[in-house]
Amino acid sequence: MQDYIINLSQRDIPNAWYNVVADLPGSLPPPRNPANGEPLDPSALSRIFPQKLIEQEMCMDRWVDIPSEVLETYMLWRPSPLVRAKALEEYLGTPARIYFKNEAVSPAGSHKPNTAVAQAYYNKLAGVERLATETGAGQWGSALSFACSKFGLKCKVYMVRVSYDQKPYRRILMKTWGADIVASPSCDTNAGRAILANDPTCSGSLGIAISEAVEDAATHDHTNYSLGSVLNHVLLHQTVIGLETKKQLALADEKLPDVIIGCAGGGSNLAGLIFPFVPDKRKNEKMRLLGVEPSACPSLTRGPYRYDFGDTACTTPLLAMHTLGHNFMPSPIHAGGLRYHGMAPLVSYLRHIGMLEAKAYQQKEVFDAAVMFARTQGIVPAPETAHAIKAVIDEALRCKQTGKEEVILFNFSGHGHFDMGSYEKYFEGNLTDYDLPQEVLERALAQLPDMPAPAK
Ligand SMILES: *Cc1c(COP(=O)(O)O)cnc(C)c1O
């Protein structure tokens, strides 16, 4: 009998992150300076990021060593288990073998500490004393609060208003790790004050919160900015997930997956799992990589591949990505971590060249999947993670119809213990599906910066 939980020894935690840039079939379109459209001078980032992270952002090397201080902190919860979802397979009656990498076992309950710890470490090394950041559902804020507490840094979190109100316990969690939290848009920045003047009841967005945190970092001494997704260095840190998974599949004598699935907000947990498999995908066209997003915020499935700002106030460099437009205001769906208007440039690039498939789901069917998972495997998923689970169930049912014994692998990006309010709404029948009308999308896209579409 095969073990259902595949554990590695702590000595098997990878000692280098994998940089997919070294194995792409073409070159990634560079970030550009919005003032003149030229490729960005990396020194422009040094006001808000430490040198080491800027180097990683531009890095072309295939492997980047993980510092021993970061490994030591990873050892508080890593390696994370790879789990065969046997109970779900049996419930579905599928011949497919389903595996998930359980990133919910981290202190903050998601994959996000993998990069939070690295970012806090490199900032500490550079003499920074305080980090400012944004958070949507609260997972990134929690992860960075935890990481800052480990490395003795202060932490200021701008939390999107809708989540701030829906998730009071995430706030307390961040406080427990010593962070300072404010609802965004806030009165603490020019960006926040400008939006409140127009719309005092604004429910906020990640784009707005990013503008606030970037402004905070740029205007306070010894303060840097920290981003929980999207950027190359963040995705790099997350590859520890896929690297461990490859070792675990080998340990279980399992073949390479036929399909690998992750939910996609900014793209970091998806990237963390799939990037180490990109060389395998290049050798075997049939291997499928799939990103899953909400129908209410469908950047990969409906957003064009264009240059756009990462934030609402247009303060960031222009990034080549699948985007809904930096002014796009997503409906208040309960997967707060998937309400970002753009998508990581590296993930967008894979989609653009046809290596990555994408699918969008409505939130009610996503919660149906979440509850099925909780009642079979036992673990209650975060609403974000449940998007991946919905796709996994659909793939497993396809295998049932065709009789194919495929291996389906997905990233269990986080647990839903702080999302009980959303589950309660679901059980009361008060969860709404949102369609994104084409006119609304086109209005947001009309405000894209005037810049030619990036070439392949
Ligand atoms: C933040 C978050 C996501 C979405 O962010 P990505 O950068 O796309 O991974 C997904 N799942 C969980 C549990 C999260 O906390």
Ligand as a Chemical Component Dictionary entry (heavy atoms), coordinates in Angstrom:
data_LIG
# 
_chem_comp.id                   LIG 
_chem_comp.type                 NON-POLYMER 
_chem_comp.pdbx_formal_charge   0 
_chem_comp.three_letter_code    LIG 
# 
loop_
_chem_comp_atom.comp_id 
_chem_comp_atom.atom_id 
_chem_comp_atom.alt_atom_id 
_chem_comp_atom.type_symbol 
_chem_comp_atom.charge 
_chem_comp_atom.model_Cartn_x 
_chem_comp_atom.model_Cartn_y 
_chem_comp_atom.model_Cartn_z 
_chem_comp_atom.pdbx_ordinal 
LIG C1 C1 C 0 -2.680 35.142 -1.536 1  
LIG C2 C2 C 0 -3.255 33.823 -1.752 2  
LIG C3 C3 C 0 -3.540 33.358 -3.041 3  
LIG C4 C4 C 0 -3.365 34.193 -4.276 4  
LIG O1 O1 O 0 -2.106 34.729 -4.488 5  
LIG P1 P1 P 0 -1.096 34.146 -5.553 6  
LIG O2 O2 O 0 0.023  35.112 -5.583 7  
LIG O3 O3 O 0 -1.822 34.048 -6.860 8  
LIG O4 O4 O 0 -0.691 32.820 -5.049 9  
LIG C5 C5 C 0 -4.038 32.080 -3.177 10 
LIG N1 N1 N 0 -4.276 31.294 -2.103 11 
LIG C6 C6 C 0 -4.015 31.716 -0.862 12 
LIG C7 C7 C 0 -4.322 30.812 0.288  13 
LIG C8 C8 C 0 -3.489 32.979 -0.642 14 
LIG O5 O5 O 0 -3.222 33.382 0.592  15 
# 
loop_
_chem_comp_bond.comp_id 
_chem_comp_bond.atom_id_1 
_chem_comp_bond.atom_id_2 
_chem_comp_bond.value_order 
_chem_comp_bond.pdbx_ordinal 
LIG C1 C2 SING 1  
LIG C2 C3 SING 2  
LIG C2 C8 DOUB 3  
LIG C3 C4 SING 4  
LIG C3 C5 DOUB 5  
LIG C4 O1 SING 6  
LIG O1 P1 SING 7  
LIG P1 O2 DOUB 8  
LIG P1 O3 SING 9  
LIG P1 O4 SING 10 
LIG C5 N1 SING 11 
LIG N1 C6 DOUB 12 
LIG C6 C7 SING 13 
LIG C6 C8 SING 14 
LIG C8 O5 SING 15 
# 
